[in-house]
C-alpha cells in the first residue's frame, strides 16, 4: 500500500512537469527570483562588545554579491543611536569573480559608562533598503586601584609670565612712520616752493641760456610738424626779441621787424658789437618770413622752416659772443653758474636725507610686522585678499538656466552667449545656457551650464564629465590630475563628480599657476546641469567659498516638451 502511494505521488509530479508547461515555468521563475534575492546580502559585526570609557571599537558592514552597476549607499551621520561616530572610513572594495564585496567601517565610542545598543542601520542597494543587525556594547568605567596608584593633592595655581604686549611698540612704530612721512612731505613742499621762487634764477641765469632753453622747448612741441606753422614762427620770433631786449637793451618787443632791424644796426655801432652785416641780413630775412606767415598766411616748405631755425640759433650765439663784456662781468656770470649748480646739488641732498630716513623707518615697520605677524596676517589685514573679500561679502542667491540650478554665489554670474552654438543645436536639444564668474587662473571662478532636451532624454553623466575635462584642457588647463566618483550631498542630490588639480598659464604674470577644481554633472530626464568650481590650490579662503557654494546648490526638475 505504501509502495502504491509513493508511485502515485511521483507519477503525479511527473505529470505536472510533462503536461502543464505553465506550472513548470512558475517553478523556474520562483527559483530564479530566490537566487537573485539571495545573491546580494548585508552582514555586520563589531570587533568588541566591551570597551572602556572613551575607547573606540569598530563596526563593520559588508555588502556582498554586488555588481559594478549597482548603487550602494551606506549610513552616515554623527551618531548611531547613543554611540558617537569618531571616524567614518572609506569604503574598501574586494572583487570576487564577477561580483564585488563592499566593506564599510565606522569607529564608534561613548563617554558615559553603561550598556548601549548599536541600532539596526539602513543600507540602500538600488533603492532597496536592508537593515543590519543590532549589537549590545558595554562601556566600563576605568577602575583606579588606589593601593597601587597613589593619589596626590591638587596642584596650586602656577603663575605664568605675561606675554609681551606689542601694542605699545605698534604705536611707537606708527608715530615714527607718521613723523617720517611728515618730514618727507615738509621737505617736498619746501623744495617745491623754493623751486617756484627761484625758477627764473635757476633756468635763466643769462639771457642766452634762457633763449637756448626756450628754443629747445619749442622744438619738442613739434608745432610746424603738426601743421601749426604760424604758432611756431610766433614763438620763434618772440624768443629772439626777448633775448635782444635783455642782452642788447633795445625795445624789441614793441617794435616791428623793420624797426627792430634798424635799432640793431644802431646798437651794434654804438656798443661796439662786432657782428658782420651778413648775419644781420639773414636775421632780417627770417623776421620777414615770420611776418608773411603770421599776417599773409604764407606756408614755407619744411626745409625752409628748418633753415630759419638754424639761422636764429646761429644769430643768437654770434650776437651773444660779439657783445663786449668786462672781466668783472664775465667772472660774475661764471660765479653765478657755479652757484646755481651748487644750490641744485644741495637741494638734491636735502631731499635725499628725509626720503632715506622715511624709507628706512618704513622698512623697519614692515620687517617687524612680517616677523611678528607673518605674511598671512599682513595680506589679510592690510593688503587684502580677493577670495576672503568674496567670502565675507554679501552673497546673491538666484536660479540659472533651464532646468534651473538655484545657487548662492559671491557675485552675480554673467550669462555667456555663444550664438554659433545656439544656432547649431542638435534636433533633440531645446536649449543650452552658460553663466560664469572669474577666469581659469583667478583666485576663485565658477561656471554653470544647463541643457534642456525636447523629450525625456537623459544625459550620460560619465561621458559628459569626460567632455568637460577635455574642454578644460583646450582652454589652457594641463597636467590635470583627475579623480572621479559618484556624488551625493546631504540634501540627496546625486550626480558624477570629478576633482583634482591642474596648472594653467596666468596671462597677467606669465607664470604657471597651480589650481584645484571640482566638476559636478547632474542629469535627469529631460535635462542636465553642470557646475565648475576652480580656485588656487594654496588659497584656504577660496576653498571655503567653494564649500559654501556647494552647500547652497538646489536643482529644479526639467519639463520636457510633450
Buried (B, 14 or more C-beta within 10 A) or exposed (E): EEEEEEEEEEEEEEEEEEEEEEEEEEEEEEEEEEEEEEEBBBEBEBEEEEBEBEBBBBBBBBBBBBEEEBEBBBBEEEEBBBBBBEEBEEEEEEEEEEBBBBBBBBBBBBEEEEEBEBBBBEBEBEEEEBEBEEBEBEBEEEEEEEEEEEEEEEEEEEEEEEEEEEEEEBEEBEEBBEEBBEBBEEBEEEBEEBEEEBEEEBEBBBBBBBBBEBBEEBBEEEBBEEEBBBBBBBBBBBBBBBBBBBBBEBEBEEBEBEEBBBBBBEBBEEEEBEBEEEBBEBBBEBBEBBBEBBEEEBEBEEEEBEBBBEBBEEBBEBBBEBBEEEEEEEEEBEEEEEEBEEBEEEBEEBBEEBBEBBEEBBEBBBEBBEEEBEEEEEEBEEEEBBBBEBBEEEBEEEBBBBBBBEBBBBBEBEEEEEEEEEEEEEEEBBBBBBBBBBBBBBBBBBBBBBBBBBEEBBBEBBEBBBEBBEEBEEEBBEEBEBEBEEBBEEEEBBBBBBBBBBBBBBEEEEEEBEBBBBBBBBBBEBBBBBBBBBBBBEBBBBBBBBEBBBEBBEBBEBEBEE
